[in-house]
């Protein structure tokens, strides 16, 4: 079976958000460290991971034109800052028992993605997509007002990740190069923090073998999904990217309740089911669209006939 570029983009997005969503199981094992230390380690190991991928695939030379492109580099630098704020906020939420609010933030992201796609990229939406957006907006607004206060953390997380996705949509840089260059921008600051943090919180030294395996393991929940997400951004429209992002916060939400034991609010019993219903509508629409495209391609496929013509004597 030959996968289309769009299908590869869809699978890449699913992998990225599954890893991000289940990452709560991993990050909780590093809760003994300051979130800034964990963030620094994520950046350093992801940068190394990106470098190794570029080296193995013999694509290191590809970053030279990018480095010379001022506009691309400024976009990647801005994306790196935005990503740092997003990751840092998420790690802080886990260490301060606010994982459910962080999930709400990631639920806001797809709506912002859709708005950006419509306003800036002029992407069109079908009727079922509009219906899904309607339910999603109602759900998120209900969740926000039910908190009794503005969930600042959730808004920061949602807004920064939406901006990050949009920046990757407009910059012409491949996924691996983007991963390497973005994290490279933050590495100097990460090393500076670790040099300050190491004597007190043991950001670099002071723990056993398990500690170092955990630090290296940050690649699986940072560099790997980030690379898949960057590939998906290039091969799916921003509207589809937006709604697939409901996978990650749904996993976060469930794990926050059943694994971390965070209490669920009464409003969550309305907000999250509505969001899941919106996701089901959107997924159904995407599936129907995929089937129609597949049928059309099969219809347009030329027939290969191997009829043999007998010669007439």
C-alpha positions in Angstrom: 0.0 0.0 0.0 1.5 3.3 -1.1 0.7 6.2 1.3 -0.1 9.6 -0.1 1.7 12.6 1.3 -1.5 13.8 3.0 -1.9 10.4 4.6 1.7 10.5 5.8 1.0 13.9 7.3 -2.1 12.6 9.0 -0.2 9.6 10.5 2.7 11.9 11.6 0.2 14.2 13.4 -1.4 11.3 15.1 2.0 10.0 16.3 3.1 13.4 17.5 0.0 14.0 19.6 -0.2 10.5 21.0 3.4 10.9 22.3 2.7 14.4 23.6 -0.6 13.2 25.2 0.9 10.2 26.9 4.0 12.1 27.9 2.4 12.9 31.3 3.4 9.4 32.3 7.1 10.2 31.6 7.3 13.8 32.8 5.9 12.8 36.2 9.1 10.7 36.7 11.2 13.9 36.5 9.0 15.9 38.9 11.9 15.9 41.4 13.6 18.5 39.1 12.8 22.1 38.6 10.7 22.6 35.4 13.3 25.0 34.0 15.9 22.2 34.4 13.7 19.7 32.6 13.0 22.3 29.8 16.7 22.9 29.4 17.4 19.2 29.2 14.6 18.8 26.6 16.1 21.5 24.4 19.7 20.1 24.6 18.8 16.5 23.9 16.4 17.4 21.1 19.1 19.6 19.5 21.5 16.7 19.7 18.8 14.3 18.2 18.2 16.7 15.3 22.0 17.0 14.6 22.4 13.2 14.6 19.4 12.9 12.1 20.9 15.5 9.8 24.3 13.8 10.0 23.0 10.3 9.4 20.8 11.4 6.5 23.7 13.5 5.1 21.6 16.7 5.2 23.7 18.9 7.3 24.5 21.0 4.2 20.8 21.8 4.0 20.9 24.1 7.0 23.4 26.4 5.3 20.9 28.1 3.0 18.5 28.4 5.9 21.1 30.1 8.1 21.7 32.6 5.3 17.9 33.3 5.0 17.3 36.1 7.5 13.5 35.8 7.3 13.5 32.1 7.9 15.9 32.3 10.8 14.0 35.1 12.5 10.8 33.0 12.2 12.5 29.9 13.6 14.0 32.0 16.5 10.6 33.4 17.3 9.1 29.9 17.1 11.8 28.6 19.5 10.9 31.3 22.0 7.2 30.5 21.7 7.9 26.8 22.0 10.0 27.4 25.2 7.1 29.3 26.8 4.7 26.5 25.8 6.8 23.7 27.1 7.8 25.6 30.3 4.1 26.4 31.1 3.1 22.7 30.5 5.9 21.4 32.8 4.9 23.9 35.4 1.3 22.8 35.2 2.3 19.2 36.0 4.5 20.2 38.9 1.7 22.3 40.4 -1.3 20.0 39.9 -2.8 22.0 37.1 -2.7 19.3 34.3 -6.4 19.6 33.7 -6.2 23.3 33.1 -3.3 22.7 30.7 -5.5 20.3 28.8 -8.1 23.0 28.5 -5.4 25.2 27.0 -4.6 22.6 24.4 -8.3 22.4 23.6 -8.3 26.1 22.8 -5.4 25.6 20.4 -7.4 24.0 17.5 -10.0 26.8 17.6 -7.2 29.3 17.3 -5.6 27.2 14.5 -8.9 27.3 12.6 -9.3 31.0 13.0 -5.7 31.6 11.8 -6.3 29.3 8.8 -9.4 31.2 7.8 -8.0 34.7 8.4 -4.4 34.4 7.3 -4.3 31.4 5.0 -7.8 31.7 3.5 -8.5 28.0 4.0 -12.1 27.0 3.2 -14.2 24.9 5.6 -17.0 22.4 4.8 -20.4 22.4 6.6 -19.5 19.6 9.0 -16.3 21.3 9.9 -18.2 24.4 10.8 -20.6 22.4 12.9 -17.7 20.8 14.7 -16.2 24.2 15.3 -19.5 25.4 16.7 -19.6 22.7 19.3 -15.9 23.1 20.2 -16.3 26.9 20.7 -19.4 26.3 22.9 -17.5 23.7 24.9 -14.4 25.8 25.5 -16.3 29.0 26.3 -18.4 27.0 28.8 -15.2 25.6 30.3 -13.7 29.1 30.6 -16.7 30.8 32.2 -17.3 27.8 34.6 -13.8 28.3 36.1 -15.1 31.5 37.6 -11.9 33.1 36.6 -9.8 33.4 33.4 -7.5 30.3 33.2 -4.4 32.3 32.4 -2.2 29.2 32.2 -4.6 27.5 29.8 -4.7 30.5 27.6 -0.9 30.9 27.5 -0.5 27.2 26.5 -3.2 27.3 23.9 -2.1 30.6 22.3 1.6 29.8 22.2 1.0 26.4 20.5 -1.3 27.9 18.0 1.2 30.5 17.1 3.9 27.9 16.9 1.9 25.8 14.4 1.2 28.9 12.3 4.9 29.9 12.2 5.8 26.4 10.9 3.1 26.7 8.2 4.6 29.9 6.8 8.3 29.0 7.0 9.8 26.9 4.2 12.0 24.6 6.3 12.0 20.8 6.5 11.0 19.1 9.8 14.5 17.9 10.8 16.3 21.1 10.1 13.6 23.1 11.9 13.9 20.8 14.9 17.7 21.3 15.0 17.8 25.0 14.4 15.0 25.9 16.8 16.4 24.0 19.7 19.9 25.2 18.8 18.6 28.8 19.4 17.7 27.9 23.0 20.7 25.6 23.8 23.0 28.5 25.0 20.3 29.6 27.5 19.7 26.0 28.6 23.4 25.4 29.3 23.6 28.7 31.2 20.6 27.7 33.4 22.0 24.2 34.0 25.4 25.7 35.0 23.6 27.8 37.6 21.1 25.0 38.7 23.6 22.1 38.9 25.1 22.9 42.3 21.7 23.2 43.9 19.1 21.1 42.1 21.5 18.7 40.3 20.5 19.6 36.8 23.5 17.8 35.4 25.1 15.7 38.2 24.2 14.1 41.4 21.9 11.3 40.5 22.3 7.7 39.4 22.0 5.9 36.1 18.2 6.1 36.0 18.4 9.9 36.1 20.5 10.0 32.9 18.4 7.5 31.1 15.4 9.7 31.9 17.1 12.8 30.6 18.0 11.1 27.3 14.5 9.7 27.2 13.2 13.3 26.9 14.0 12.9 23.1 11.1 10.5 22.7 8.6 13.0 24.1 10.2 16.1 22.7 12.4 15.8 19.6 10.5 12.9 18.0 6.9 14.3 18.2 8.2 17.7 17.3 9.7 16.4 14.1 6.5 14.5 13.2 4.5 17.5 14.0 6.6 19.8 11.8 6.2 17.2 8.9 2.5 17.1 9.4 2.3 20.9 9.3 3.8 20.9 5.9 1.5 18.3 4.5 -1.9 19.0 6.1 -4.0 22.1 6.1 -4.1 24.1 9.3 -7.7 23.3 9.9 -7.0 19.5 10.0 -4.0 20.1 12.2 -6.1 22.0 14.6 -8.7 19.4 15.2 -6.2 16.5 15.4 -4.7 18.4 18.3 -7.6 17.3 20.4 -5.9 13.9 20.8 -3.2 15.2 23.0 -5.3 17.1 25.6 -7.8 14.3 25.7 -5.0 11.9 26.7 -3.7 14.5 29.1 -7.1 15.0 30.7 -7.7 11.3 31.2 -4.2 10.7 32.6 -4.5 13.7 34.9 -7.6 12.2 36.5 -6.8 8.5 36.6 -3.0 8.6 36.9 -2.1 11.9 38.7 -5.4 11.8 40.7 -6.4 15.5 40.0 -9.9 16.3 41.0 -12.4 16.9 38.2 -14.7 19.9 38.3 -18.4 19.6 37.6 -18.1 21.8 34.5 -15.6 19.4 33.0 -18.4 16.9 32.6 -19.9 19.2 30.1 -16.8 20.8 28.5 -14.9 17.7 27.6 -17.8 15.5 26.2 -18.8 18.5 24.0 -15.2 18.7 22.7 -15.1 15.0 22.0 -18.4 15.2 20.1 -16.9 18.0 18.0 -13.9 15.9 17.3 -16.1 13.0 16.3 -18.0 15.2 13.8 -14.7 16.5 12.3 -13.2 13.1 12.1 -16.2 11.8 10.3 -16.0 14.6 7.8 -12.3 13.9 7.2 -13.0 10.2 6.7 -15.7 10.9 4.1 -13.4 13.4 2.3 -10.6 10.8 2.2 -13.0 8.2 0.8 -14.2 10.6 -1.9 -10.6 11.5 -2.9 -9.7 7.8 -3.0 -12.7 6.9 -5.2 -11.9 9.8 -7.5 -8.3 8.7 -7.9 -9.3 5.1 -8.6 -11.8 6.4 -11.2 -9.1 8.5 -12.9 -6.5 5.8 -12.8 -5.8 4.6 -16.4 -6.6 1.1 -17.3 -3.7 -1.1 -18.2 -4.8 -3.6 -20.9 -2.6 -6.3 -22.1 -4.8 -7.5 -24.8 -3.0 -9.5 -27.4 -4.1 -9.1 -31.0 -3.8 -12.0 -33.2 -2.4 -11.3 -36.6 -4.6 -12.1 -39.5 -3.0 -14.1 -42.2 
